[in-house]
């Protein structure tokens, strides 16, 4: 932030805090302290995404029509700040919480805390990278969204739905964010960077409940690629009787200017029921006017000792129109089909605004 912007933000926070002291805003008093009035470079930001949809997944008996949240991206709000400590070192913090704009409820579900999307403090050096402590975004999820035409959508992306959404399989265990985590984020070196995460289960005398993962990324010019692997021992998505899952993901994209092509592949191996999944996706974004045409096709195969092998095929197509850098509207249709079940089709139209 520029100095004038920092002073304006500080004055705003001071007035906000004064209102709380007068009892005008008792409900949100926990979100502000007197020290916030003296914070340097603190930013309030977020994203609100709502859409109207007719939703029908494969196997469902009928469609559900309603207003939903997070069509292209899960809505959230956050606070972030930094302090320059000199000699190339700085301290960072970030607090982010999910929200559901269709109902006004915080979190993606009832198990999410106030800052379920990110909650950390870290030290960063311009030459050696950054170390963060807290609740951190899963690098494997970040890689899955970078090489998907529908980005980080867990409602309209065929690939991300299969990997991360409970209603459509959630092949990757451990959630998109890990608690009690230590993260390392390297600087960019000739286009290469690394993100590593270690999540402690915090059980005395054992590390059998700890999670670990890392992703290597390359991004230079028109070409981008990534490879990630994680070992999950605790968290949502692990079936009863399973003690661990290994997941790998590889992605690549190339921007031809007239179109950006991308492909991803994910494999998981889960203990207990000895379940294996293989999921592949190809997609493209094509700039048209002030927006982009989006297309993605994904297919998965699930093998297990306790169930019959089945496949899931899905495809999405849509258009995302930008009014500005902060506001866009979109429309999409998604087809979904599981072996042995009837097909499903989802229609969606929504608006996304960043602040």
Secondary structure, 3 states (H helix, E strand, C coil): CCHHHHHHHHHHHHHHHHHHHCCCCHHHHHHCCHHHHHCCCCEEEEEEEEEEEEECCCCCCCCEEEEEECCCCCCEEEEEEEEEEECCEEEEEEEEEEEECCCCEECCCCCCCCCCCEEEEEEEECCCEEEEEEEEECHHHHHHHHCCCCCCCCCCCHHHHHHHCHHHCCCCCCCCEEEEEEEEECCCECCEEEEEEEECCCCCCCCCCCEEEEEEEEEECCEEEEEEEEEECCCCCCCCCCCCEEEEEEEEEEECCCCEEEEEEEEEEECCCCEEEEEEEEEEEEEECCEEEEEEEEEEEEEECCEEEEEEEEEEEEEEEECCCCEEEEEEEEEEEECCCCCEEEEEEEEEEEC
